[in-house]
Amino acid sequence: MNDAAHHNHGEEEGDEGALSRRSVLRTTAGAAGAGLALGALGTGAASAAEPEGTAAAGAAGASGTSGEAAAPARRGRTMAGVAFERRSVVRVGIIGLGNRGGSMIDLFLALPGVRVVALCDPVKAKVESASAKVVKAGQPAPAVYAKGEHDYENLCERADVDFVYVATPWDVHFAMAKAAMLNGKHVGVECPVAMRMDELWQLVDLSERTRRHCMQLENCCYGRNEMRVLRMAHAGTFGDLLHGAGAYNHDLRGLMFDPDYYEGPWRRLWHTRLRGDLYPNHGFGPVANYMDVNRGDRAVSISSFGTPALGLAEYRRANMPPGDPSWKETYIESDRTISMVQTAKGRVIRLEHDVSTPHPYSRVNSLGGTKGVFEDYPARIYVEPDHTDDKWADFAQYADWDHWLWKEHANPPGGHGGMDYIMVFRLMQCMRLGLVPDFDVYDAATWTAPVPLSHASIKAKGAPQQIPDFTRGEWRKARPGMDSAKPE
C-alpha cells in the first residue's frame, strides 16, 4: 500500500484540502451502509461535512414544490467541456470484483496504454482471481485491498492511480466516488451513481471543486443502435424531435433470490425501500443524448406512477422455502413504474422500470420527431421521405449511419453485444489523448435523478417533481457529447 495521496487537483482546489478526507468518507460510508430506509429522498439533515447549500438543494430537488428546483451556489468552476490531462498510460484502480467488476477487468486489460494497478473487494477470493488475470495479461501484479468494507479508501489514496472504476452495490457508489475525487482521481461509477438528491449535488460540487471528472458509466449509450440513432437524430433524419422513451424491463426475480448471484440480498432489499424507478439510467441516458439534454435542452420535471408491489412476494411464495431470510422482507417497490419527463423545449420522455414480473427483456429505446420515428426491440424505423406506406422498415438499411466507433470496432469483445468494450475503449482513449469525456457529472446526476424523484412523485400520486439544473445554466450552451468526431 502506498499511503501518499496524489492531490494534483489543479487551479481550483479551493478549500477542499481543509476537509478531513477520512472524516468525510466515514460519515458518508456510514450513511450509505446504514440508513437506506432514509425516506430515500435526501431531504433529511445533511452530513456535517457537506458543503454549504447542498442539503438545501437536495431538499428542494425532492420537495415537489412548484417552480424550478433551487441550485446551490457554485463553489468551483464548471466541468462542462473540461478535457482530461493527456497521458501515455492510464493507471486504473478497480473497486468491486463481483459479476460486473470481475468481467469488466478483462476489457481494461485488453486495451493498449492501460494498466490495472490496484484492486479492491472485501471478498479475498475475488481479489485473488482478478489479480491473476492482471498478471496473466503481462502486467505487474496489482496492489490488493481486501481488508474490510473501507479498504477502498486506501486504494483511492494511492499516488499511482489516475482513474477509479466503481462496480459495487448501489448503497456505496456515492461514498466511493467521493473518496476518489477527494484524493485527486477521476472516477467512473456503474449505475446508478447515487441514490439521493443531496448525494447527487455533492458529487456535482466535488467534481467542480476538485477538477476531477465523475462519470456515470452508462454502457447502453454505446450500443450500436443507440449510437446510430444518435447520429441520425443530430443530422435531422427525424426532423424536430418531439418524444422518446427508454426503459429497464428485465425479469430479475430469479437472480434477486439467487443466494450465489449477487453478493448478499442488496439489490432485492432496495425493493423494501423505494417505490420508484430504481434503475433509470439505461433508458434515460440514450434518449437524453438524442435530445442533447444538458447541451441545448434540459430535463425540468418528472411525473411518475407505479403499480402495486406484487411480483416479488408472489415469486417468493412459489420458490423460496419456509425460513428463508427473504420471508422477513416487505416489498413496496412498484412492479412497474412509468414516468414522464418534460424538457425545457417541451419534449416528452417516457421511462419504464420493471424487474419483478415475467416479460422479455426490453429497453424500449424509441425516438420520434416531425419526420418519423424509430422503435427498438425489435429495431424498426419509419421516416419520410424514405417511407410512405405506413409500414415499419428494416433499421439495418441505415447501417451507413453507424458511429465511427462501431465502424472501427465492428465485432468488439466483451458483454452486452460489445457496448461494454466500446465504452471502456472510448473512455480510455479520451484520457490518453487529453479529450473531453463524452459525458460528465451533470449527465450522471440528471440520468440518476429519477431514482429519488420518481419515488417522491409516486408518493404524491403522480405530482410533478422538479428536476434541478445540475449544470447551473450551462445547459443552454450547445457542446459536443456522445456524437463525437474520430480523433486525428
Secondary structure, 3 states (H helix, E strand, C coil): CCCCCCCCCCCCCCCHHHCCHHHHHHHHHHHHHHCCCCCCCCCCCCCCCCCCCHHHHHHHHHHCCCCCCCCCCCCCCCCCCCCCCCCCCEEEEEECCCHHHHHHHHHHHCCCCEEEEEEECCCHHHHHHHHHHHHHCCCCCCEEECCCCCCHHHHHCCCCCCEEEECCCHHHHHHHHHHHHHCCCEEEECCCCCCCHHHHHHHHHHHHHHCCCEEECCHHHHCHHHHHHHHHHHCCCCCCEEEEEEEEECCCHHHHCCCCCCCCCHHHHHHHCCCCCCCCHHHHHHHHHHCCECCCECEEEEEEEECCCCHHHHHHHHHCCCCCHHHHCCCCCCCCEEEEEEECCCCEEEEEEECCCCCCCECCCEEEECCEEEECCCCEEEECCCCCCCCCEEHHHHHHHCCHHHHHCCCCCCCHHHHHHHHHHHHHHHHHHCCCCCCCHHHHHHHHCHHHHHHHHHHCCCCCEECCCCCCCHHHCCCCCCCCCCCC
